[in-house]
């Protein structure tokens, strides 16, 4: 459902604070409606062009959306160019395209382990011959899907008299007067005389399959990459070479070729000889957007490692280590838990890296490993409530993060279906708190930014967040059962898609 047909002019200065508006919602639930566990969205991803959006849910389904506000007819290109000069650009609008069952629940009989169908991550691959390709994964198995519009074929020129056809393809007998009995009791069927005409059928015709002008998207599984991970897969990432991708679990990262499903190469292995010596696990991994030999992975200790696959076949030694300098003072039981990095994302040009832990959002410069370039406080007000969050397991929630295509802003989720948007360019104080609803600014009150400390002339740490514990910017009590974990930023426009339970909300600025 659309949030209106108003036309919005693009901002002349991209560094100015954005005013976010509601665009669309899919799967909005009514008041009091109970959400089924299998319908909760667990993954969101835009493709590289921004014309397609994919979501995965806990029921193993993948739903595809297609942009509807653009016209792909090249014959009207000149007219469209003229219209764009006279009228401002419209915000992106999407429509439902298709859905398919990607994964089903399985059972590992060797380990007596149930493998749920939940989609952990979706990544788009390069398009080919007008077909869409994407990778989807659950805890153990990765699949490559091909989605292509197929012409609908119909059977025509049947050897039947149209005047004698009835529903469901049955033939009405011309000898209706020969019915031996009318309606029978208890649903019985009356006998019908279907004997051939006395002189037989004059001619027989084979049916003809005719291709209509209508088309329908069809999803087919092209590859299944299985039996390569002993632990749960937490992330997959496509390489910029368009031929390979990585998959990461708690202890290992494997390198795959898209065309080879029965073989992978282990490039990172952090499993110790004795499992009791295990001190950290891999939480996320992503390829560099332009350098096919570089990738980064994060750990539960709050560190990020940048590795170069040209150095060795097994990349246990990192090229650079990004970790925040330790703060002097006592450490609590929760220090390491809240330091665990839940998600990392490269900026489009690859210079900067965004990371999200439980409390903060950090921006790193891959050329500077002395500390983060900027730190944005997201859950600073939750520090007094860490014991309660540990008791109800909320402290282990894994919030994702995303960056805008121009690299000027970053976004991440929070509780009560809230999400935060920060300006990450030097000198920016932009901070927005929005709610995943039809009125995103309902809970928003402008919050002044408070610079914390400067590391150097090019390094800054910014603290922007609510100071009242357990409340949002409008003094509303936070609901820890409603959390916005998954969101994605359009690759070229200021448009954000975010998941609130089973609902997909879209906003533009």
N, C-alpha and C positions, 0 to 999 in steps of 0.2 A: 504494500500500500504506500502510496507516495505522500510525502509531507507537503505537497504544494507544487505548483508549476511556475513559481516565481523565477525570474531570471536574475542571476547574480553576476556582477562584474568582477573580473579578476583583479586582485589587489595590485596596484602599481608597484608598491614596495613590499617584497616578500618577507621582509624582516618585521613588519608591523604586526602587532598582536592580532590573532585571528578571532573572528566571531563565529562560533560553531552553531549550526542549525541542523535540525532533524531532517533526514531525507526519506528513509524507507525503513520498514520493519517486515521481516518474514517470520512466520510462526509465532506471532504475538498471542500470548495466552490471556484469557479473560480473567476477571477478578474471581478468586477462589478456585480456579481450575488447577487440578493437581498435575504436576509435571512427571511424566514417566522417566525413569532412570535412563532408558535406552535412547530417549530423544534429546538428551543433554548434549550440546555441541562441545566437541573436544579438540577441534583443530580448524583453523581458518587460514587461507592463503590466496592472495592475488597472483595471477600469472604475470609474466614480464611486461606484457602490453597494457595490463590493467583492464582488458575487455572481458575477462572471465574471473570468477571468484568461486572457490571450492570450499566446502565445509565438510567436516567429518564428525560423526557423533559416536556415542558410547554403544550404539546398536550395530556398529560396523558399516553404516551407510555413508556414502559420499554423495553430496548434493552439489550440483553445478548451477551457477547463475551466469547469465550473459548480459553484457551491457546493451541497453535498449534505446539509449538516447543518441546513438550514432548510426549513420546510414552507410552501409558498405557498398552501395551502388556507385561505382566509379563514374558512371555517365552523368551524374548530377554533381560531380566534384566542383566544377566551376561555379555553379549556382550556390553550392554550400559555402564556398570561399567568400562569395559576395555577401551572403547572409551573415557570416561571421564578422565581417567588417562593419555591418550595420547594427548588429545586435550583440550584446555581451554573451559570453560562453555560459551554457547551462551546466548545472552540476551533474555528476554521473548518476545514472539511474540503471538499475539492474532488474532483470526478470528471470523467473525460474526457467532452466533449460532442461535438465534431466537429473535423475538420481539412479544409483545402482548399489547393490549389496557388495561391498568390497571384501569384508572379512566375516567369517562365521565363528562361533565359539568352538574351541577344540579342546582336546584333553591329551596331555603328555603322559602316556602310560608308563614310561620308564621312570619319570620323576613323580608320578601321581600328582600332576599339577594341572589345574584348569587354566586354559589360555583364553582370556576374554576377547571379545570381538572389537573392543573399543579402538577407535582410530587415534593413534598418538600424534601423528604428523602427516601432512600432505605437502608435496613439493611438485611444482610444475616443471615439465621438461620442454625441450624445444619442439615447436610444431613442425609437422611435415605433411605435405600434400593435403593441406586443409584439415588435418586431423589434430586433435588435442591429445597430448600425452601427459600423464601425471603418475607420480609414485605415492603410494599410501602404505602405511605400516601400522601394525598393532604391536604387541609386546614381543613377538617372535618372528613374524613373517612380513616381508616387503613384497608388494605387487606393483607391476607396471601396467597401467590401463591406457587403452586407446579409445577415444571417444570421437566418433565421426558421424556426420549426417548422412543417412542412407535414404535413397529414394524408396518410397513405399511401392511394393509390387502387388498387383491385384490380378485375380484370375477372371478372365473374360471369355466371351464366345463359347459359353457352355453348350452342350448338346441337350438343351432343355428349352421348353416353351416358356417364356417369361410369364405368360398368362396362367401357367399351371404351377408356378413356384409359390411357396409360402415360406413362413419364417423358418430359420435354422436350416435352410437348404433342403427341406423335404419337399416332395412333389405331391401336389394335390391330385388325386385320382379323378380322371374324367368320368369314371363310372360311379359317381357318388350315389346314384340311384340303386346300386347293387350292394349297398351296405346291408349286411345281414341283420344287424341289430343296432339300435340307437345307443344312447348312453347306458353304460353298465354301472352297477353299484360298486362302491368302494374303489373308485378310481380305475375301473377296468377300461380297456381300450376296445373300441368297436372294430370289428374285422372289416377290412377294406379290400375290394377286388382290384388288385394292381396288375391284372393280366395285360399282355401286350395287345396292340391292335391286331385284327385278323390278318392283315397283309404285312405286319411287321413295321419296323422303323425304316423310313425311306433312305436316310443317310445318317452317318455317324460323324461327329466332328470332335477332334481333340481340343481340350480347353487351351487357351492361350494366356500366357503370363504377360501382363502389360505393366510397364513402369509408369507410375503417375507423376504428376508435377509436385506432389507433396513429399516432404522429407521428414525423417524422425531421427533424433540422435540415438546412436547405439553404442554401448560401452562393452568392450571386450578385454579380457585379461590377456596380455601378451607375454608376460614373464612372471615367474614366482621365485623370489629369492629367499630361500628358507634354510633352516638347519645350520646357521652360521653364528648364532648368538646363544650363549648359555644363560645370559641374564637379560632383563627387560630392555628392549630398544627404547631409548629416550629421544633420539633425533636422527634425521637423515638430511643430507644436503647434496645438491647437484653441483658438479664441477663446471667451471666456465668453459671447459673444452667440449662440453656437450656429449661426452662419451662415457664418463665415469661419475660415480657418486659414492658417498661414504655413509655408513650406518654406525651408530655408536650405542653401546650399552653401558652398564655401570663400570666395567673394567676394560673393555676393548673397543677399538675403532677398526672397522673393516673397510677396505676399498673394493668397489665392484665396477665391472664393466656392464653397461646397460644391456649389451647383447649376450652376455654370458651369465646364466642364472645358477649354474652348478659349481661355481668357483669364485672365491674372493680371497683377498690378501689382507692379512692382519698387519696393520701399520702402527698401531699403538696398543700396548698391553701393560696395564698398571697392576696386574694381579701379582701379589707377592708369593713367595714360595710357601709360606705359611699364612693361612687366611687370618690368623689372630694378629698378624702384623699389619693388616690392612688399616690404613689411616685416612684415605680419601678415595672417592669414587668420581667417575666422569658424570657430569650432569647435562652437558650440551656440547655440540660440535657443529662447526659450519665452515664451509670452504670460503676462501677469499673470492670476492665477486669478479676479479679480473685476472689474478695470478693463479694459474691452475696448479701450481706446485705448493701453494701455501694454504694452510687451514689453521683454525683455532679451536681449542676446546677448553671448557671450564671445569672446575672441580668443586667438591663439597666444602673445601677449605677456603673458598673465595678467590682462588687464583685462576688466571687465564694463561694458557700456554700457546704460543705461536710456533708452529713447526713447519719445516721446509722438507718436502719429500725428496728433494734432490740430495740431501745429506746422506741418508742411508735408507735401506729397505724397511727396517724397523725403527720408527721415529720415537723411540723412548726418550731421547734427549731433545730438548726444545731449543728453538732459536732465541726466543725471548720469553721472559716470564713477567706477567703483569699482576702485581699484587699491591694492595694498599699498605702503606707503611703502618706498622703496629703503633697503636696509641698507648702511651704509658698509663698504667693504672691497673686495678684488679680486673680479672676476667670472671664472668659468671658462667653457669652451666649452659646458658643459651648463646654465648658468644659465637661458638663455632656453628651452631644451627642456623642462626640468622645471617651468618656470613656466606652460607652456601649459595652459589650462583645458580639461578634457576633457568636463565636464558641468556643467550648472546646473539647479537645481530651486527653484521658489518654494515657500514654506510655504503651507499651506492657506488661511490668512487673508491672505497676500500681503505681510505686513510684512517678513518675512525672506527672504533668498535664500541658498541653499546652493551652493557651488561645489567642484569637485574638480580639483586638479592632480595631477601625478605623486607629489608628496611629501606633500601635506597635504589636509585638508578644512577649508574656511573657511565661516564663517557671517557674512553681511552684513545690516546694517539699511539698508533702502532710504532711510531718512530721514537717514542719516549716511554720507557718502562719504569720511571721513577715513581709514578703514581697516576691516578686518574686526572684527566684534564678538568673535569667538573663532576660534582656529586650533587644529586637532587634528592632531597628527603621526601619519601613517599609515606612511610609508616612511622615517622618519628614519634607520634603521639601514642603508639602502641607499646612503647617500652615498659610502662608500668603494668601492662597487662600480659606480659610474656608467660607468666605461670598459667593463667587461664587459657591462653592460646595453645600452650603445650598440652594441657589437659584435654582439650577438645580437638587436638591434632591440627588446628588451623595454622600453627607455626610452620608446618611442612607444606603448605600450599605453594604451588609453583606458578608464579605470575610470569607471563610473557611480556616482551617489550617489542617496540617497532620504531623505525625512523622514517621520516618523510623522504620523498625522492630527492629533494634538494639538500637534504642533510641539515636543515635549520631547526628541526623540531623532533622531539621524541615523545612517545606515549607509552603508558603502562596501566595496568588495572589495579583495582583495590576492592575493598568490601562494600556492601550495600549497592552492588552493581555500579560503582563509581569507577571512572578512569581519569587519569591525569595526563595533561599535555604540557610539556616544558619546551621553552625556547633554548636551544643548546648552542646557538651562535655566540661568539664573544660579545659581552656586554648586554645580552638579552636578559630581561627580567620577566619574560612572559610565563605565566602559570595559569592553567585553566583546570578546574575540577568539574567534570560533567557526569551526569547520570544516564545510564542506558535506559532511556524512556523516550516518550514522544516530546517531552520537555526537558532537554538535556541540561538547561541552566537552572533547573528548579532548585537544586541544592547549592548552587554556586554563589559564593561571596568572594570578591577579590581579596586575595591574601598578599600582604606585602612580602617581598623577598628580603631575606636577611643574610648578607654575605658573612661567611664564617671565617675563612682564613685564605690567604693567597700563598700558593707554593712558590710561584715565580711570576715573571711578567706575562707568561703565556699559560700559566696554570691557575685555575680558579676552582674553588669549592663553594657551591651555592646551596644554601639551605632554604628550601621553599616548601612549606607544608603547614598544616594546621597544628597548633600547639596544644589544643585541648584534648586530653586523652579520651578515646572512645567515642568521639563525636566528629562529624564532618564540618565543613565550613559554614553550615547553617545551623549549627548546634543540634543536629539530629543524631540520635543514637545509632551507631553502626550496627548492621546486621551481618554477623560473621557467617551465616548460612548462605547468604547470597553474595557470590564473589565473581568478579569479572576477571577470569584467568587468560582468555584468548582474545587477541585483537590483531588487526593487520592494517597497514597504511597503504593506500593506493600508490603505485610506483611513480606516477607523474603528476598527480593532483592532490589537493588537500581534501582527502576523503578517507574516513576511517570506518572499518567494519569491525564490530565487536559482538561477542556472544554473551548473553545473559540467560543462563540455563538453556532452554530450547529455542530461544528467540535470537534472531540475527538483526541487529540494529546497525544502521548506516547513517553517518553524519558527514556534512561537508562545510567548508568555510571559504 
